[in-house]
Amino acid sequence: MRKAIVLAILILVPSFSADSANSWTIEVEDSLGNPISNCQTWFSEPWSGVVSNSPISGMYQPHASCDGYVLMWHEPVNSSQGLVVMTAHPIIEDLFTVEGAHTIQAIGSDWLIQVENGSVDAPSIPVIVIGDGGSEVRNSQPIISIPTSTNTYNLSEFNGSNVTVKAIHTGSGQIVEWADGNLTVGEYGAGWSARLFVDGLVRGQAIWPPTVEWIWQQINSTQTTGVATIEFLEDLVPNQRMNASWDVEHKFNTGLGLPFIPGVEAGIESQTDRFLSGDVSRLEALLESMSYSDGMEALCCEIDHKEVDFSQVEISANIDFSTGEWGWAESANIGFNRSHLELMRIEVPFNNDIRQMTTLNFKTNGNWQFLSSPLDEWISGIPSDFNLSRNQASISGMYTITIAANQAPVVSGPSGYSLDWLDQDFEFIPIISDASLSTHDCDWNIGDLNDNSSVNLSSFDAGSNLSVNLSCWDEGGAYGWWNGTYILDQGTPWINASDEIQEIPPGQFNWDLIVGDDIDENLRVFWTSNKSLDWWYTGDYLQTSFNVDSSVNTINDNISERHKERGLVEYWLAANVSDDVGHFVLGNWTIRLTDAAGPVIIHSLETDVNGTWQPVNTIRVGDSLRLNLTKSFDDHNAIEDVKFEVSLEEEIIASGISWQQAQLWQVPSLDIGYHLFNVVGIDTEGNRAGALVGIGVNPLTTRDLEISKVVYSGDNLGPGKNQFWVTIKNNGATSTPFTICFIDVCTDSSVAGSSFSQTGMTDIPLNVELGWFETFTIELTYPDDNNETVTVEHVSKYSSGAGIGGLELMFLAVISAFVINWLIQRKQPRF
């Protein structure tokens, strides 16, 4: 009752309702018109399903949820309608009993629950009871029993392909997919239809039961699509208000459904049965009630980043499911404002909307045309009448198309400035730069000939200038002109390089090839060679490198192979010199790489250990040594043809020796220390290369000490206390303990062993007391290699003397003389 009053008010005073509806309300009533409280309500945009707290477009779809109630589906309404009343039915406990069922769902609602055998809670409205064996509509029956039997249809011939068959129950929207090519359904209650999907998209018409023959028919069936045309009726002048028309014919397969009715995957027939009482006229009325206020809602476009206004929108639907198709037609007037830019930017929405399957067609008056878009493969047609296929990808976003005023094509003739005079069947092809979809017609004047194909250039004088004039126009009537002159060339280029073999050292190679032609001064030179796989180069000045290959001796070869004689490395080098018309001459050369590298000296130092030569670790004075050069080689020469030279500390000690002499070269006797040898190999081309060999000769592993130096550390040496520094030197390689003594003053210490790089030495201080005229003599004792004591006595140059200086001695001598003289005088008579 309340719903009827609300509808009457809306019909009688629509303008008041639209103007005064600053808010929108969704109310819920039961079937008797009693309001139901504590319900959750929300809005959604019908086509995209975007949920919001208030309408966001010209139409909205109301939704509600109430505990203990089943909400009936409500169709979209115009956003001018501020109040919507939805109907709900209470869920009644233990309303009826089911057997063999697993699901029940309300007809006219998206409510469903999973059930088991026994009593179920449900609304007291028609519901469909579903089991494995089929389904049945419950109106008022106390018990619904579903049998368990099923039928299987074998369609395995197509299993594993891009084809899928699904069974769809029209009354419930239930979908059963095949498994391994078998489709199993319970057919109690009927209502099934089979649908074919190719690459996931529905194809052809439905049938029941499915057959292999039916599958082949649907695979080969044609797909019908609609078209939406936006026609710009005038020049698209910047900064102006523009008008256009909108004409649409949507056509869809009945396997597709409307996004604002539940069960879209089951198709439009199932949606009509479940939510529109199976009444196609209700579906038509629903579609015709839809409206758009702008281009985004109509899935048309925005222009120059601004909304496109839709007015006088008319929608008509005439649906017959028996044809396997359904849809509707739209028409509207479009208004929009151009920006200040010359280029017009059209942004087409991609919203994964069913209407996106309809091709979008753009028409202009011819003065404006398509210029560009991101993916030209989605665009077809001509610049003033082109189509955008919007079903190429399931994406969301904006697709940009640029339209511009028609510009004259830029045309030119064949590139270059000469033509082959010998060509008796030459075709002049215009080069046209224009919008990608443009089509063109052209007129020629080729030496007074109007036909641009199969022109016999030999009918003109060789070497003469051929005048060519070209005019082309596009589908919009814009013209482009071009004229040019070509020289009719009959000559062939030449190469001024007769040497068949080019001998060069390995490495960088530069060659300024001298080429020429009777007409063309900009010849093309294309080089090829077998120097590396698929190598090529362009230009008359060649800059490249040629290197030896694996045919020469290398360190990677085994010893016997690397000692063999190898020939010189050769490559072929070719140059194709062509002129502007394709005349060409070939040049071929052999590139021979000379021997420019010396031998590679690889050495190992060996010592004689009990008659066996072994790699040396530590060398002692007196060891027998040899240099093993067996691993050495030359890149081209046999090793027997290589001469050798050995120098020691820059002094040549062996020159011009053969491989037999050098392979195991005996090292001369060496003193303790470091000795640097230079071993040089010389090939037959005189190339020299060598290796430095450093030999460190260590002392013997013996104990051999000596006192090498004694230094007095005071200022005046004399009787009494004195300090001396004694230097002990180790002539052997073994660390040795020792004792040095001056009479009974002794000091114990040790000295490190010597090596080729340093001598073991240590300085010991001795504090001793010398008597009058005593020489500083010390005694060194240490254990020898047999642990027997060795004593070495060392008499230094230091002696204490008297312990007084010269002045004191002179004074003492004078005093002594006076004393002696006085004693003599006393012994004489006094009178």
Summary of the structure (lengths in Angstrom):
residues: 831
radius of gyration: 56.1
end to end distance: 190.0
largest distance: 191.2
contacts: 2503
relative contact order: 0.05
helix: 12%
strand: 48%
